[in-house]
């Protein structure tokens, strides 16, 4: 009886430590949100793991995460980088970290609750049903954005129209940053060749996945602007995206994109 109980405890430990899904959350000055988002993800029915990629937040975000790693041992991880190096490089760092381990579903998500953690399950389900990349889309069914000024809604919406016009990819929310990738996508894409760091990074990843022949599916979500902390958006990021889309399209004409292997 005692042996059976010990075996059960070992099984529980393995179940809660091992996972097929990792949520990558880049952070810079997110002390108001970080503990709440971590606890919310870990409250979900599926056993998600989390990797925080912190860019030297001076507000102590990393310290909060590290204080929680004992409570969530084996499930919560943190990579600290020196200085604010950009969203795109943070995700590439996280992709490499996840690929060095056994995760099959690799997610991108913001720390500020603009992406509803409950939708992680829906993105994963879309990949289980055949998608290679599942996008949490604000625009696939109308415009589903809460608390944004109309000027920003229009800028984001027409940015996606602009991307479709230049690249000819049929994605309604081209700048979306809430996504689930199957492992094979990131193994096939040469992520070291992904150039951009802001909005253009999100566009480039989708564009590249499609050119490789992967199936990209949009899952409708409601996007709610942050209520705590400070937005990292800037005119420089939008400018990079505007010019970067043209550069991406031109560069794609001179590159080979090996087609994805069926799995």
C-alpha positions as a Markdown table, in Angstrom:
| # | Residue | x | y | z |
|---|---|---|---|---|
| 1 | Unk | 0.0 | 0.0 | 0.0 |
| 2 | Unk | 2.8 | 2.4 | 0.9 |
| 3 | Unk | 4.6 | 1.6 | -2.3 |
| 4 | Unk | 1.4 | 2.3 | -4.3 |
| 5 | Unk | 1.1 | 5.7 | -2.6 |
| 6 | Unk | 4.7 | 6.6 | -3.3 |
| 7 | Unk | 4.2 | 5.6 | -7.0 |
| 8 | Unk | 1.1 | 7.8 | -7.1 |
| 9 | Unk | 3.1 | 10.8 | -5.7 |
| 10 | Unk | 5.8 | 10.1 | -8.3 |
| 11 | Unk | 3.2 | 10.1 | -11.0 |
| 12 | Unk | 1.7 | 13.4 | -9.8 |
| 13 | Unk | 5.2 | 15.0 | -9.8 |
| 14 | Unk | 5.9 | 13.8 | -13.3 |
| 15 | Unk | 2.5 | 15.0 | -14.5 |
| 16 | Unk | 2.9 | 18.4 | -13.1 |
| 17 | Unk | 6.5 | 18.9 | -14.1 |
| 18 | Unk | 6.3 | 17.5 | -17.6 |
| 19 | Unk | 4.3 | 19.3 | -20.2 |
| 20 | Unk | 3.9 | 19.5 | -24.0 |
| 21 | Unk | 3.2 | 23.3 | -23.9 |
| 22 | Unk | 5.3 | 26.3 | -23.0 |
| 23 | Unk | 4.1 | 29.9 | -22.8 |
| 24 | Unk | 6.8 | 32.5 | -23.7 |
| 25 | Unk | 6.2 | 35.8 | -22.0 |
| 26 | Unk | 8.7 | 38.7 | -22.6 |
| 27 | Unk | 8.7 | 41.3 | -19.9 |
| 28 | Unk | 10.0 | 44.8 | -19.3 |
| 29 | Unk | 8.7 | 46.6 | -16.2 |
| 30 | Unk | 5.6 | 44.4 | -15.6 |
| 31 | Unk | 5.6 | 44.2 | -11.8 |
| 32 | Unk | 1.9 | 45.1 | -11.7 |
| 33 | Unk | 0.9 | 42.2 | -13.9 |
| 34 | Unk | 3.5 | 39.4 | -13.7 |
| 35 | Unk | 2.4 | 37.4 | -10.7 |
| 36 | Unk | -1.3 | 37.6 | -11.7 |
| 37 | Unk | -0.6 | 36.4 | -15.2 |
| 38 | Unk | 1.6 | 33.5 | -13.9 |
| 39 | Unk | -1.1 | 32.4 | -11.4 |
| 40 | Unk | -3.8 | 32.7 | -14.0 |
| 41 | Unk | -2.0 | 30.5 | -16.6 |
| 42 | Unk | -1.2 | 27.9 | -13.9 |
| 43 | Unk | -4.9 | 27.8 | -12.9 |
| 44 | Unk | -5.9 | 26.6 | -16.4 |
| 45 | Unk | -7.0 | 22.9 | -16.8 |
| 46 | Unk | -4.2 | 22.1 | -19.2 |
| 47 | Unk | -0.7 | 21.8 | -17.7 |
| 48 | Unk | 1.0 | 24.8 | -19.3 |
| 49 | Unk | 4.6 | 25.8 | -18.4 |
| 50 | Unk | 5.8 | 29.3 | -18.5 |
| 51 | Unk | 9.1 | 30.9 | -19.6 |
| 52 | Unk | 9.6 | 34.6 | -18.7 |
| 53 | Unk | 12.2 | 36.4 | -20.8 |
| 54 | Unk | 13.0 | 39.5 | -18.9 |
| 55 | Unk | 15.1 | 42.3 | -20.4 |
| 56 | Unk | 16.6 | 43.7 | -17.2 |
| 57 | Unk | 13.4 | 45.3 | -15.9 |
| 58 | Unk | 14.5 | 48.0 | -13.4 |
| 59 | Unk | 11.2 | 47.7 | -11.5 |
| 60 | Unk | 12.0 | 44.2 | -10.1 |
| 61 | Unk | 9.8 | 42.1 | -12.4 |
| 62 | Unk | 12.5 | 39.4 | -12.5 |
| 63 | Unk | 12.7 | 39.3 | -8.7 |
| 64 | Unk | 9.0 | 38.6 | -8.5 |
| 65 | Unk | 9.2 | 35.8 | -10.9 |
| 66 | Unk | 12.2 | 34.2 | -9.1 |
| 67 | Unk | 10.3 | 34.4 | -5.8 |
| 68 | Unk | 7.6 | 32.2 | -7.4 |
| 69 | Unk | 9.9 | 29.5 | -8.9 |
| 70 | Unk | 10.0 | 27.5 | -5.7 |
| 71 | Unk | 6.2 | 27.4 | -5.5 |
| 72 | Unk | 5.9 | 26.4 | -9.2 |
| 73 | Unk | 9.1 | 24.3 | -9.4 |
| 74 | Unk | 9.7 | 22.7 | -12.8 |
| 75 | Unk | 6.9 | 24.7 | -14.4 |
| 76 | Unk | 8.0 | 28.3 | -14.1 |
| 77 | Unk | 11.3 | 29.4 | -15.7 |
| 78 | Unk | 13.0 | 32.7 | -16.3 |
| 79 | Unk | 15.8 | 33.9 | -18.6 |
| 80 | Unk | 17.3 | 37.2 | -17.8 |
| 81 | Unk | 18.9 | 39.4 | -20.4 |
| 82 | Unk | 20.9 | 42.6 | -19.9 |
| 83 | Unk | 19.1 | 45.6 | -21.2 |
| 84 | Unk | 16.1 | 46.2 | -23.4 |
| 85 | Unk | 17.0 | 44.1 | -26.5 |
| 86 | Unk | 13.6 | 44.0 | -28.3 |
| 87 | Unk | 10.5 | 41.8 | -28.5 |
| 88 | Unk | 11.7 | 39.9 | -31.5 |
| 89 | Unk | 15.0 | 38.9 | -30.0 |
| 90 | Unk | 13.2 | 37.9 | -26.8 |
| 91 | Unk | 11.0 | 35.5 | -28.6 |
| 92 | Unk | 13.9 | 34.1 | -30.6 |
| 93 | Unk | 15.7 | 33.5 | -27.3 |
| 94 | Unk | 12.6 | 31.8 | -25.9 |
| 95 | Unk | 12.1 | 29.7 | -29.1 |
| 96 | Unk | 15.7 | 28.4 | -28.8 |
| 97 | Unk | 15.2 | 27.6 | -25.1 |
| 98 | Unk | 12.0 | 25.7 | -25.8 |
| 99 | Unk | 13.4 | 23.8 | -28.7 |
| 100 | Unk | 16.3 | 22.6 | -26.6 |
| 101 | Unk | 13.7 | 20.9 | -24.4 |
| 102 | Unk | 10.7 | 18.6 | -25.2 |
| 103 | Unk | 7.9 | 21.1 | -25.7 |
| 104 | Unk | 5.7 | 20.5 | -28.8 |
| 105 | Unk | 3.4 | 23.6 | -28.5 |
| 106 | Unk | 5.1 | 26.9 | -28.1 |
| 107 | Unk | 3.1 | 30.0 | -27.3 |
| 108 | Unk | 3.6 | 33.8 | -27.5 |
| 109 | Unk | 1.7 | 35.9 | -25.0 |
| 110 | Unk | 1.9 | 39.4 | -23.5 |
| 111 | Unk | 2.2 | 39.8 | -19.8 |
| 112 | Unk | -0.4 | 42.6 | -19.4 |
| 113 | Unk | -3.7 | 40.6 | -19.9 |
| 114 | Unk | -4.4 | 42.1 | -23.3 |
| 115 | Unk | -4.3 | 38.5 | -24.3 |
| 116 | Unk | -6.8 | 36.4 | -22.2 |
| 117 | Unk | -4.9 | 33.4 | -20.8 |
| 118 | Unk | -8.2 | 31.4 | -21.1 |
| 119 | Unk | -7.6 | 31.5 | -24.9 |
| 120 | Unk | -4.4 | 29.5 | -24.7 |
| 121 | Unk | -6.5 | 26.4 | -24.6 |
| 122 | Unk | -8.4 | 27.4 | -27.8 |
| 123 | Unk | -5.1 | 28.1 | -29.6 |
| 124 | Unk | -3.7 | 24.7 | -28.6 |
| 125 | Unk | -7.0 | 23.1 | -29.7 |
| 126 | Unk | -6.7 | 24.7 | -33.1 |
| 127 | Unk | -3.2 | 23.1 | -33.5 |
| 128 | Unk | -4.5 | 19.8 | -32.3 |
| 129 | Unk | -7.1 | 20.0 | -35.1 |
| 130 | Unk | -4.5 | 20.5 | -37.8 |
| 131 | Unk | -3.1 | 24.1 | -37.7 |
| 132 | Unk | 0.6 | 24.5 | -37.6 |
| 133 | Unk | 0.3 | 28.1 | -36.3 |
| 134 | Unk | -2.8 | 29.3 | -34.5 |
| 135 | Unk | -3.2 | 33.1 | -34.2 |
| 136 | Unk | -5.3 | 34.8 | -31.6 |
| 137 | Unk | -7.0 | 37.2 | -34.1 |
| 138 | Unk | -8.6 | 40.5 | -33.3 |
| 139 | Unk | -10.0 | 41.0 | -36.8 |
| 140 | Unk | -11.1 | 37.6 | -38.2 |
| 141 | Unk | -14.7 | 38.3 | -37.0 |
| 142 | Unk | -15.1 | 42.1 | -37.2 |
| 143 | Unk | -13.0 | 44.3 | -34.8 |
| 144 | Unk | -12.7 | 42.8 | -31.3 |
| 145 | Unk | -10.7 | 45.3 | -29.4 |
| 146 | Unk | -11.6 | 46.8 | -26.0 |
| 147 | Unk | -10.2 | 50.1 | -24.5 |
| 148 | Unk | -8.1 | 51.2 | -27.4 |
| 149 | Unk | -8.6 | 54.7 | -28.8 |
| 150 | Unk | -10.2 | 54.7 | -32.2 |
| 151 | Unk | -6.9 | 56.1 | -33.8 |
| 152 | Unk | -5.0 | 53.0 | -32.6 |
| 153 | Unk | -7.7 | 50.6 | -33.7 |
| 154 | Unk | -7.7 | 52.2 | -37.2 |
| 155 | Unk | -3.9 | 52.1 | -37.3 |
| 156 | Unk | -3.7 | 48.5 | -36.4 |
| 157 | Unk | -6.6 | 47.4 | -38.7 |
| 158 | Unk | -5.3 | 49.2 | -41.7 |
| 159 | Unk | -1.8 | 48.0 | -41.0 |
| 160 | Unk | -3.1 | 44.4 | -41.5 |
| 161 | Unk | -4.8 | 45.5 | -44.7 |
| 162 | Unk | -1.5 | 47.0 | -45.9 |
| 163 | Unk | 0.4 | 43.7 | -45.0 |
| 164 | Unk | -2.1 | 41.7 | -47.0 |
| 165 | Unk | -1.8 | 44.0 | -50.0 |
| 166 | Unk | 2.0 | 43.9 | -50.0 |
| 167 | Unk | 2.7 | 40.3 | -49.1 |
| 168 | Unk | -0.5 | 38.6 | -50.5 |
| 169 | Unk | -0.9 | 36.5 | -47.4 |
| 170 | Unk | -4.5 | 36.0 | -46.3 |
| 171 | Unk | -4.2 | 36.9 | -42.6 |
| 172 | Unk | -6.7 | 39.3 | -41.2 |
| 173 | Unk | -4.6 | 40.1 | -38.1 |
| 174 | Unk | -1.1 | 40.2 | -39.5 |
| 175 | Unk | 0.4 | 42.0 | -36.5 |
| 176 | Unk | -1.1 | 39.7 | -33.8 |
| 177 | Unk | 1.3 | 38.6 | -31.1 |
| 178 | Unk | -0.8 | 35.9 | -29.4 |
| 179 | Unk | 0.1 | 32.7 | -31.1 |
| 180 | Unk | 0.7 | 29.0 | -30.8 |
| 181 | Unk | 3.4 | 27.3 | -32.9 |
| 182 | Unk | 3.9 | 23.6 | -33.4 |
| 183 | Unk | 7.5 | 22.7 | -32.7 |
| 184 | Unk | 8.1 | 21.7 | -36.3 |
| 185 | Unk | 7.4 | 25.2 | -37.5 |
| 186 | Unk | 10.2 | 26.7 | -35.4 |
| 187 | Unk | 12.5 | 23.8 | -36.4 |
| 188 | Unk | 11.9 | 24.4 | -40.1 |
| 189 | Unk | 12.1 | 28.2 | -40.1 |
| 190 | Unk | 15.7 | 29.5 | -39.7 |
| 191 | Unk | 14.8 | 31.8 | -36.8 |
| 192 | Unk | 18.3 | 33.3 | -36.8 |
| 193 | Unk | 17.3 | 34.9 | -40.1 |
| 194 | Unk | 14.3 | 36.6 | -38.6 |
| 195 | Unk | 15.4 | 40.2 | -38.7 |
| 196 | Unk | 12.8 | 42.5 | -37.2 |
| 197 | Unk | 12.2 | 43.2 | -33.5 |
| 198 | Unk | 8.8 | 45.0 | -33.1 |
| 199 | Unk | 5.5 | 44.6 | -35.0 |
| 200 | Unk | 7.4 | 43.6 | -38.1 |
| 201 | Unk | 8.7 | 40.6 | -36.2 |
| 202 | Unk | 5.2 | 39.2 | -35.8 |
| 203 | Unk | 4.5 | 39.9 | -39.5 |
| 204 | Unk | 7.7 | 38.2 | -40.6 |
| 205 | Unk | 7.1 | 35.1 | -38.6 |
| 206 | Unk | 3.6 | 34.6 | -40.1 |
| 207 | Unk | 4.9 | 35.4 | -43.6 |
| 208 | Unk | 7.8 | 33.0 | -43.3 |
| 209 | Unk | 5.7 | 30.2 | -42.0 |
| 210 | Unk | 3.2 | 30.6 | -44.9 |
| 211 | Unk | 6.1 | 30.6 | -47.4 |
| 212 | Unk | 7.3 | 27.3 | -45.9 |
| 213 | Unk | 3.9 | 25.8 | -46.6 |
| 214 | Unk | 2.6 | 25.7 | -43.0 |
| 215 | Unk | -1.1 | 25.9 | -42.2 |
| 216 | Unk | -1.9 | 29.1 | -40.4 |
| 217 | Unk | -5.3 | 29.5 | -38.7 |
| 218 | Unk | -6.9 | 32.5 | -37.1 |
| 219 | Unk | -8.8 | 31.9 | -33.9 |
| 220 | Unk | -11.1 | 34.9 | -32.9 |
| 221 | Unk | -10.3 | 36.5 | -29.6 |
| 222 | Unk | -11.2 | 39.7 | -27.7 |
| 223 | Unk | -8.2 | 41.9 | -27.2 |
| 224 | Unk | -8.3 | 44.1 | -24.1 |
| 225 | Unk | -5.8 | 46.9 | -23.7 |
| 226 | Unk | -3.7 | 46.8 | -20.5 |
| 227 | Unk | -5.2 | 48.4 | -17.4 |
| 228 | Unk | -1.9 | 48.4 | -15.4 |
| 229 | Unk | 1.7 | 49.1 | -16.4 |
| 230 | Unk | 2.9 | 51.1 | -19.5 |
| 231 | Unk | 2.5 | 50.2 | -23.1 |
| 232 | Unk | 5.7 | 49.6 | -25.1 |
| 233 | Unk | 4.3 | 50.8 | -28.4 |
| 234 | Unk | 6.1 | 53.6 | -30.2 |
| 235 | Unk | 6.1 | 55.3 | -33.6 |
| 236 | Unk | 9.5 | 53.7 | -34.3 |
| 237 | Unk | 7.9 | 50.3 | -34.0 |
| 238 | Unk | 5.2 | 51.2 | -36.5 |
| 239 | Unk | 7.7 | 52.7 | -38.8 |
| 240 | Unk | 9.8 | 49.5 | -38.8 |
| 241 | Unk | 6.7 | 47.5 | -39.6 |
| 242 | Unk | 5.7 | 49.8 | -42.5 |
| 243 | Unk | 9.1 | 49.8 | -44.2 |
| 244 | Unk | 9.9 | 46.2 | -43.1 |
| 245 | Unk | 6.9 | 44.7 | -44.9 |
| 246 | Unk | 8.2 | 46.0 | -48.3 |
| 247 | Unk | 11.7 | 44.7 | -47.5 |
| 248 | Unk | 10.4 | 41.3 | -46.5 |
| 249 | Unk | 8.5 | 40.9 | -49.7 |
| 250 | Unk | 11.5 | 41.9 | -51.8 |
| 251 | Unk | 13.8 | 39.6 | -49.9 |
| 252 | Unk | 11.4 | 36.7 | -50.3 |
| 253 | Unk | 11.8 | 36.9 | -54.1 |
| 254 | Unk | 15.4 | 35.9 | -53.7 |
| 255 | Unk | 15.2 | 33.1 | -51.1 |
| 256 | Unk | 14.2 | 29.5 | -51.1 |
| 257 | Unk | 11.6 | 28.3 | -48.6 |
| 258 | Unk | 11.8 | 24.5 | -48.2 |
| 259 | Unk | 8.3 | 23.1 | -47.8 |
| 260 | Unk | 7.2 | 21.8 | -44.5 |
| 261 | Unk | 7.3 | 18.0 | -43.9 |
| 262 | Unk | 4.0 | 16.4 | -43.0 |
| 263 | Unk | 3.8 | 15.1 | -39.4 |
